Amino acid sequence: MRRHKVVPHAADLAVELAASSLEELFAAALEGLGGLICPEAAPAQEERISADGEPDEELLVALLSEAIFLFETQRFVPAKASVRLPAPGKAEATLLGETLDLARHFPRHAVKAATYHGLRIRRDGDIFKARVIFDV
C-alpha cells in the first residue's frame, strides 16, 4: 500500500505520503513528483537513479533531487517507481515514465526543488508517513 496526495501550501506544493514501508514511501514521493510535473506521463521508458544521505529525510530529498535533475536534463517524467534501500544511507530507484512531449503532455508545475521545510518521516503503527514540500 502506498499513496500520495497533493495539498496546498502557500507558494509551494506539498505532497502527503503514506506507505507500508520506507521503500514504498520513497516510491510514492517519486510518483508524487511525477504527478506534479505531468500526471499524464505513462510508464513507457525506464531510468535508474541513486542517492546517498543520512538520516532518511536527507536521503529522500537527495533521491527526489536526482529525479528533478533527470527531468531538467532529459525531460523524463516518472509515472511509477520502485525503490531499494541496499544499505543505510543509500537508495536506488527504478523509474518508469516518459520524456515530456509538449504535443501530447500538459505540464502542470515547474518543480525546482524538494525542500527540507517541515520534512519528517514518521511511523504510525505499520504505516510510514511524511509530507514533502516542493519549491515551484
Backbone hydrogen bonds in HBPLUS format (Angstrom, degrees):
<---DONOR---> <-ACCEPTOR-->    atom                        ^
c    i                          cat <-CA-CA->   ^        H-A-AA   ^      H-
h    n   atom  resd res      DA  || num        DHA   H-A  angle D-A-AA Bond
n    s   type  num  typ     dist DA aas  dist angle  dist       angle   num
A0020-SER N   A0001-MET O   3.02 MM  19  5.65 138.2  2.20 166.5 165.3     1
A0003-ARG N   A0018-ALA O   2.92 MM  15  5.59 143.6  2.06 163.1 169.2     2
A0018-ALA N   A0003-ARG O   3.28 MM  15  5.59 155.7  2.34 147.8 146.9     3
A0005-LYS N   A0016-GLU O   2.96 MM  11  5.18 141.0  2.12 140.8 151.6     4
A0016-GLU N   A0005-LYS O   2.80 MM  11  5.18 163.7  1.83 155.3 153.7     5
A0007-VAL N   A0014-ALA O   2.81 MM   7  5.29 166.9  1.83 149.3 151.9     6
A0014-ALA N   A0007-VAL O   3.26 MM   7  5.29 161.8  2.30 169.4 165.1     7
A0012-ASP N   A0009-HIS O   2.81 MM   3  5.44 133.9  2.02 154.6 159.1     8
A0013-LEU N   A0134-PHE O   3.11 MM 121  5.27 165.8  2.13 149.6 153.8     9
A0134-PHE N   A0013-LEU O   2.65 MM 121  5.27 172.5  1.65 170.4 170.1    10
A0015-VAL N   A0132-VAL O   2.78 MM 117  5.28 154.2  1.84 149.8 158.6    11
A0132-VAL N   A0015-VAL O   2.93 MM 117  5.28 160.7  1.96 150.9 150.9    12
A0017-LEU N   A0130-ALA O   2.74 MM 113  5.15 172.6  1.75 162.3 160.2    13
A0130-ALA N   A0017-LEU O   3.18 MM 113  5.15 152.2  2.26 130.6 131.8    14
A0019-ALA N   A0128-PHE O   2.94 MM 109  5.29 148.6  2.04 148.4 156.0    15
A0128-PHE N   A0019-ALA O   2.74 MM 109  5.29 164.6  1.76 165.6 167.4    16
A0025-LEU N   A0021-SER O   2.93 MM   4  6.17 146.4  2.05 142.7 152.5    17
A0026-PHE N   A0022-LEU O   3.01 MM   4  6.29 159.5  2.06 151.8 155.5    18
A0027-ALA N   A0023-GLU O   2.98 MM   4  6.27 155.0  2.04 145.6 153.1    19
A0028-ALA N   A0024-GLU O   2.84 MM   4  6.05 155.2  1.90 146.5 153.0    20
A0029-ALA N   A0025-LEU O   3.00 MM   4  6.29 148.4  2.11 144.1 152.7    21
A0030-LEU N   A0026-PHE O   3.06 MM   4  6.41 155.3  2.13 148.2 154.0    22
A0031-GLU N   A0027-ALA O   2.96 MM   4  6.22 158.1  2.00 151.2 157.5    23
A0032-GLY N   A0028-ALA O   2.79 MM   4  5.95 148.6  1.89 143.1 152.6    24
A0033-LEU N   A0029-ALA O   2.92 MM   4  6.19 152.6  1.99 146.1 153.0    25
A0034-GLY N   A0030-LEU O   3.08 MM   4  6.38 162.0  2.11 146.2 150.3    26
A0035-GLY N   A0031-GLU O   2.91 MM   4  6.17 153.4  1.98 145.2 152.8    27
A0036-LEU N   A0032-GLY O   2.96 MM   4  6.25 142.0  2.11 144.6 154.6    28
A0036-LEU N   A0033-LEU O   3.10 MM   3  5.15 124.3  2.43  96.3 110.5    29
A0037-ILE N   A0033-LEU O   3.10 MM   4  6.43 153.8  2.17 150.9 157.7    30
A0038-CYS N   A0034-GLY O   2.83 MM   4  5.96 171.0  1.84 164.1 163.6    31
A0108-ARG N   A0037-ILE O   2.73 MM  71  5.31 158.1  1.77 141.3 148.8    32
A0041-ALA N   A0038-CYS O   3.16 MM   3  5.89 172.4  2.16 125.3 127.7    33
A0044-ALA N   A0042-ALA O   2.90 MM   2  5.52 135.7  2.10 105.0  92.1    34
A0044-ALA N   A0097-GLY O   3.04 MM  53  5.38 123.8  2.37 111.7 122.6    35
A0045-GLN N   A0097-GLY O   2.68 MM  52  5.30 154.1  1.74 154.0 162.1    36
A0097-GLY N   A0045-GLN O   2.93 MM  52  5.30 154.1  1.99 141.9 150.4    37
A0047-GLU N   A0095-LEU O   2.91 MM  48  5.14 154.1  1.98 146.2 153.3    38
A0095-LEU N   A0047-GLU O   2.73 MM  48  5.14 174.9  1.73 166.2 166.6    39
A0049-ILE N   A0093-ALA O   3.01 MM  44  5.33 158.1  2.06 146.1 152.8    40
A0093-ALA N   A0049-ILE O   2.84 MM  44  5.33 175.2  1.84 157.6 158.2    41
A0051-ALA N   A0091-ALA O   2.95 MM  40  5.33 151.7  2.03 146.7 150.7    42
A0091-ALA N   A0051-ALA O   2.96 MM  40  5.33 158.0  2.01 157.2 157.2    43
A0053-GLY N   A0089-GLY O   2.88 MM  36  4.80 149.6  1.97 130.2 135.5    44
A0058-GLU N   A0055-PRO O   3.02 MM   3  5.47 120.3  2.39 109.1 122.8    45
A0059-LEU N   A0055-PRO O   3.08 MM   4  6.44 154.4  2.15 150.4 158.4    46
A0060-LEU N   A0056-ASP O   2.87 MM   4  6.11 154.9  1.93 149.9 156.0    47
A0061-VAL N   A0057-GLU O   3.07 MM   4  6.34 165.0  2.09 150.0 153.2    48
A0062-ALA N   A0058-GLU O   2.92 MM   4  6.09 156.6  1.98 145.8 153.0    49
A0063-LEU N   A0059-LEU O   2.94 MM   4  6.15 155.6  2.00 148.0 154.1    50
A0064-LEU N   A0060-LEU O   2.94 MM   4  6.18 164.4  1.97 153.7 158.0    51
A0065-SER N   A0061-VAL O   2.83 MM   4  5.96 150.7  1.92 145.2 153.9    52
A0066-GLU N   A0062-ALA O   3.04 MM   4  6.34 145.4  2.17 141.2 149.5    53
A0067-ALA N   A0063-LEU O   3.13 MM   4  6.50 153.0  2.20 145.6 152.5    54
A0068-ILE N   A0064-LEU O   2.89 MM   4  6.20 152.1  1.97 149.0 157.1    55
A0069-PHE N   A0065-SER O   2.89 MM   4  6.09 155.9  1.95 145.0 151.6    56
A0070-LEU N   A0066-GLU O   2.92 MM   4  6.17 152.7  1.99 144.5 152.1    57
A0071-PHE N   A0067-ALA O   3.02 MM   4  6.31 150.0  2.11 141.9 149.6    58
A0072-GLU N   A0068-ILE O   2.88 MM   4  6.16 162.5  1.91 152.2 157.1    59
A0073-THR N   A0069-PHE O   2.89 MM   4  6.05 150.8  1.98 151.5 158.5    60
A0074-GLN N   A0070-LEU O   2.84 MM   4  5.58 154.7  1.91 141.5 149.2    61
A0075-ARG N   A0071-PHE O   2.72 MM   4  4.16 135.4  1.91 121.6 126.8    62
A0100-LEU N   A0075-ARG O   2.70 MM  25  5.37 164.0  1.72 152.6 156.3    63
A0077-VAL N   A0098-GLU O   2.86 MM  21  5.51 172.0  1.87 144.9 146.9    64
A0098-GLU N   A0077-VAL O   3.13 MM  21  5.51 147.1  2.24 143.6 148.2    65
A0079-ALA N   A0096-LEU O   2.73 MM  17  5.77 164.2  1.75 141.3 146.5    66
A0080-LYS N   A0096-LEU O   2.89 MM  16  5.03 162.0  1.92 151.1 154.6    67
A0096-LEU N   A0080-LYS O   2.85 MM  16  5.03 173.0  1.85 146.1 147.7    68
A0082-SER N   A0094-THR O   2.99 MM  12  5.35 148.2  2.10 146.8 156.4    69
A0094-THR N   A0082-SER O   2.88 MM  12  5.35 160.8  1.92 156.1 162.7    70
A0084-ARG N   A0092-GLU O   2.77 MM   8  5.17 163.2  1.80 158.1 164.0    71
A0092-GLU N   A0084-ARG O   2.86 MM   8  5.17 159.7  1.91 153.7 157.5    72
A0090-LYS N   A0087-ALA O   3.05 MM   3  5.44 147.1  2.16 146.2 139.9    73
A0104-ARG N   A0101-ASP O   2.84 MM   3  5.53 151.7  1.92 121.7 129.9    74
A0105-HIS N   A0101-ASP O   2.69 MM   4  5.57 157.7  1.74 160.7 165.6    75
A0112-LYS N   A0135-ASP O   2.67 MM  23  5.39 159.7  1.71 157.1 163.2    76
A0113-ALA N   A0135-ASP O   3.35 MM  22  5.13 153.1  2.43 132.4 135.4    77
A0135-ASP N   A0113-ALA O   2.77 MM  22  5.13 156.2  1.82 151.1 158.6    78
A0115-THR N   A0133-ILE O   2.88 MM  18  5.63 157.9  1.92 168.5 173.7    79
A0119-LEU N   A0116-TYR O   3.00 MM   3  5.16 171.2  2.01 122.1 124.2    80
A0122-ARG N   A0129-LYS O   2.93 MM   7  5.38 167.0  1.94 155.7 160.1    81
A0129-LYS N   A0122-ARG O   2.80 MM   7  5.38 163.4  1.83 159.3 163.4    82
A0124-ASP N   A0127-ILE O   2.70 MM   3  5.20 171.7  1.71 165.8 166.6    83
A0127-ILE N   A0124-ASP O   3.18 MM   3  5.20 164.9  2.20 116.7 119.0    84
